[in-house]
């Protein structure tokens, strides 16, 4: 009686196929996970959502024009923070955070019409670390949209 070894060979090919498929799916899954947690890229991604929710109506962004037209002085283009500082070597993280939370007024713009986000976030019930986190995310996003290598 003859034995047929083909089923064993087919099992090996099938197993190799499943292994390759598994590795492929793991690679695709890893690619879709986004940036590592707590990385600048992850902060910038969270900051983008904040910007789109709270800032874009006044500041606009690229092809999105500001929709608020009641400002006496137009809000600055936030993609040009570094372009307006040609001698700067680093992004002004602390200064931008202070403008966001209201600790620094921009005198050239006249009276502050921008919401004091530190107060707004406090009224929303966020604690100090959550407020710092939001500011950090927003600053990371602003850093990411600059037309400048830092």
Buried (B, 14 or more C-beta within 10 A) or exposed (E): EEEEEEEEEEEEEEEEEEEEEEEEEEEEEEEEEEEEEEEBEBBBBBBBEBBEEBBBBBBBBEEEEBEEEEEEEEBBBBBEBBEEBEEEEEBBBEBBBBBBBBEBBEEEBEEEEBBBBBEBBBEEEBEEEEBBBBBBBBBBBBBBBBEBEE
